[in-house]
Amino acid sequence: MSDQNEKLLNELKEAIINCDEAEATELAHKVLDSGIDPVYSLQKVIGESAVIIGQKFDDGEYFLPHLVMAGDAMMAASKVLESALDTDSSIKSTVVLATVEADMHSVGKNIVGMMLKASGFVVHDLGVDVKSSEIIDKAIALNADFIALSSLLTTTMPYQREVIDELKARGIRDKFKVVIGGGPVRQEWADKIGADGYGKDAIEAVKVFKKLSSK
Ligand code: B12
């Protein structure tokens, strides 16, 4: 990548870290105009800025309002970058996507949703803080192939297990493939709770969904 493009991506990262939604939106448009790969930009800029914002929060330099404003700036930039993703329409699988109960984090879920849509999946995003029973009822109603669960808090990861346990209790575990992800989630947790797949980021998520839909 040219120095100029690298500089532009850094400026976008800085705008997000500074919680400047308007600047982030404008710079995201400039990124697209410069022909930089939107997938790379989504992963690199959003991912790296989130790490720095999280550190500032840990260090007591940032407080909750900063996280909210930075989250808005991340989403605004993501929406612009999303518009340039190529859509592949060869896959017809349906995904019910949600952030689990008691968890308000939406940015990572939204990026995964965007990338899945761009890869041809039909995505029904139920939003954040969604009860396990509601997620399952919706998956049944839509005759979905996948249930995708995002969790950003260690305290809400158990709701990912709750969805799987409730599917088992209802006798419909085999009807859906359950894929999980989110900051603190790891492959070991996916294995432990009996999820069908795990993705550490949106690029891996798409690979996992594609692999599972060809089974
Ligand atoms: C922005 C933010 C917020 C915003 C969210 C705004 C929004 N609209 O989403 C707000 C202000 C609401 C918030 C609130 C809180 N937050 Co917060 N937040 C963050 C922050 C800074 C960024 C999260 C983010 O958007 N990351 C960017 C995206 C792109 O990354 P991601 O979500 O991980 O998603 C990627 C992957 O995980 C994966 N993925 C995600 N979902 C899925 C799903 C599937 C199916 C798959 C396959 C993959 C996948 O792909 C994504 C794209 O690559 C993080 C710090 C960090 N470094 O993550 C803290 C962080 C997550 N928050 C934290 C905390 C503690 C809180 C609060 C409890 C603070 C408080 N004291 O009240 C509250 C909880 C509110 C609640 N009930 O949910 C902690 C969590 C600690 C923990 N491990 O439990 C963190 C890590 C900060 C920190 N260092 O302490 N937060």
Residues whose N, C-alpha, C, O or C-beta is under 5 A from the ligand:
A	BS01	B12	I46 A50 V51 I53 G54 F57 D58 L64 L67 V68 G71 A102 D103 M104 H105 S106 V107 G108 K109 I111 V112 A148 L149 S150 L152 L153 T154 T155 V179 I180 G181 G182 G183 P184 Y198 G199 K200 D201 A202 A205
